């Protein structure tokens, strides 16, 4: 079962719910006319970037619009007859990201509690994109990386016997994988502090960060994603006072404290 899709024959679960809930942006329904179930999250919003640069948005042709039929409630057992499939809210990759915990004995009797369809939240060999999400109509200051780290702890406590992610391959020992990820992000934050010895905009910071390819080779749309990830990490640095915005700067620049 693909972890982005519902096990119901007539349903689809959207794990991301970016800006769709408040803006009522349509979902792709497709020819099946499947019911769409979505978790709205507490702070559903679109991804944005600040600064003097912005790459052009890409259109998504060929999608048939549909609004969600119902919202998934955190902790609810989804109506799957004969099974126990629980929705676990795991914001971070997006504000409304959801994992699905199948609360049943593993068929191979692996130690642990059931199986976790982890979507983009917990992956075996890579880290998901954590970018800034914000609804322009909401003044709430979000902390996506903080949300993600908190959600990791929630998943670790489930102690699933096996994790079935949306990318790469199935794996076991979710708590061990969870322990690796905060250290990875702390190392990335420490590297950003070194770059912020000089005031930089989020775009300038993204240009200097390490990615899987040199910055000039990153496509324009992917640069927007990179800048949103830089902003999410900046938020995590600003919150405890490790970095701060430079007063009066336009576009906004940040500097290490």
N, C-alpha and C positions, 0 to 999 in steps of 0.2 A: 504494500500500500504506500503510495507516494505520500510523504508527510505533509504536503500542502493541501491534500484533498481529504474530504470526509470519507469514512468507511461506509456511509449511507449510500445506497444506489442512486438516490435522487438528491443528494446534497453536496455542496461545496463549502469548505471552510476557508475563509480568507484570514491569514494570520497577521497581515500587515496593518490594515486600517490606518493609512497615513492621514490624509486630510479628508477622507471620504465622509466620515460620519457627520461632521458639522456642515460641510459644504455640500453634502448630498451628492458627491461625485459618483457617477455610475460605476458599477463593477462589470467586468466581462462575464456574461452568462453563457454564451456559446449555444450551439444547436440543441443541446440536451434539455434546455429549459429547467435546469437544476435549481433547487432552492439554494439561496446564498445565505450562509450563516457567518457572522463576523463579530469579533470582539472590538468594541469601540475604544477601549482604554480610557484612562482618566484624563489624559491630555492629548487627544488626537490632534495632530497638526501636520502641515506640510513641511517638507524640507526646504530650507532656504539658504542663501549665502549672502554675506554682507561684504561690502568693500567696493573697489573701483572696477572689478572684473566680474563678468558673469558669462558663462558659456551658454549658447542657445539650447533651448529645450528640444527634445526629440518627440515627434508625434508617434502615436501607437495606432497605426491603421488596422482596419479589419476587426475591431472589437465591437461586439453588440452590447449596448448599455443595459444595466440592470441595477436596481437598488437592492440593498440587503433585505432579506425577508425577516430576519430576526437577529438579535444581538446575543452573543455568548456571554454568560455571567461567570465571573471568576469562581472556580471551585465547583461549578455545577456538573452533575453527571449528564452527559448528552444522551438523548433518547435513542439508544441503540439496543434493541431488544436482545436480552440474553447476555449482554456484555456490560462491563463497567469501564467506561471511557470518560475520564474527568478532564475538564478544561483547567489549565494552569496558566494564569496570566504572567507573562515574562517580558515586560517592556525592556527596551534597550535598543535592539536592532530597529524596531519601530515602536511607537507608543502602544499599539494594540496587539503586539505579537502574543501568540498563544501556543503553548505546548500541549500535547494530549497524552495523558497518562493512562495506559491500559492496565487497570488494577486487577490483574489476573496472574496466576502462576505462569512462569515462562514455560513454553512447550518443551524446551530442552532441560527444564528444571535448573536453570542457572541460578546462582544465589542472588538475592535482591528482590525487589518488589515490582514485578510486572515489567512492562516495556514503555519507553517514552518516545513518542514521535516529537522530536525536538525542533523541527522546522529549521530556521536559521539561527536559533539561539545557541545551541551547543553542538559543535562540529569537532570531528576527531583530530584534524591536522591543520586547520586554518581557523582564523578568528572572523566572526561576522563583522560586517560594516556597522559601526556605531556612529551615526551622524546626528547633527542638530535637527530636532524637529520642533516646529513652533507654528501655532495657528495665528495668523495676523490679527484675528479678532480677539485673541486672548493675551493678556499681559503677563501670564505666569512665566517665570524664568525656569526653564527646564534643565535637567541634568541627565541627559541620556546615558552617559557612561556610568554615572552613579546608579541609575535605574538598572542598567545591565548587570553591574556587579551584585546588586541586591538580588536580582532575579536568579543569578547563578547559585547563590546560597539556597534559594528556595528549591531549585532543581536538585542540588546535592542532597538536601534533606529527604527527597523522595527515594533516593537510593535505588534507582531502577536496575533491574538485572541486565537490560540491554537498551541502548539508545539507537534509534532509527532516525538519522538526520535527513535534511533536505539536500545535502551535498556530501560527496565523498562516500563513506561506507558505514555500515553498522558497527558499533563498538560497545565494549563493556567498561565497567569501573568509571561511571560518571563522576563520583566524588574526586577521583584522582585527576581527571581532566579539568574539573572545576578549580582545583587548587592551582593548576598551572596558569590559568588565564589572568587572575589579578596581578601576578608577578610580571606577566607580559605587558600589561597595560601600565604598570608602574614604571617599568623600564622605558616605555615609550614616553610617558610623562616627563621622566627625568631628562630624556633626550631633548624634549621640547623646551624645557627650562634652559638648557644650554644654548639653544637657538635664540631664546628670548632675552639674551643679554643686550640685544639691540631691539628697539620697538619694531614690531612687524604687524601687518594686517593678517587676518586669517588666510588670505590668498597667498601672501608672501611666505607665510609659515608653511603652507601646504607645498609650495614650490621647493622648499628646503628639506622637507621630510623624506624619509626612506619609503619607497613604494616598490612594487614588484617590477617596475620598469622606470627608466629615466623620465622626468617630468615632460620633456618635449615629445615623448612617444605616447603619452596618455591622451586618449581622445577627448575632445571638448566636453562631452556630457559626463565622462568619468572624472574630469577635473572638478566639476561641481560636487560630485560625491566625495572626492578627496578633500575639498575645502570644508564641506559639512562635517567630515570626520575631524579635521583640524579644529573646527569650532567646538565640537563636542568635547574634545580633550582640553581646549582652553577653558571651557566652563568648569571642568573638573579641577583645573589649576586655580581658577579665580575663587571658587567657592571656599576653600580653606585658606585663602590669602597667599598662595604660592606665586601668583601672577596677578596683574591688575591692568585694566584699560588705562591708556594714557589720556588724561583729562584734556578735552578740547580737540582731540585728534579727529580728523574726518578725511577718508574713512577711518574707522576705529582701529587703533593699533594697541598691542598688548606688550607688556614688558615683565620680566621676572622680578620678583620682590626679594 
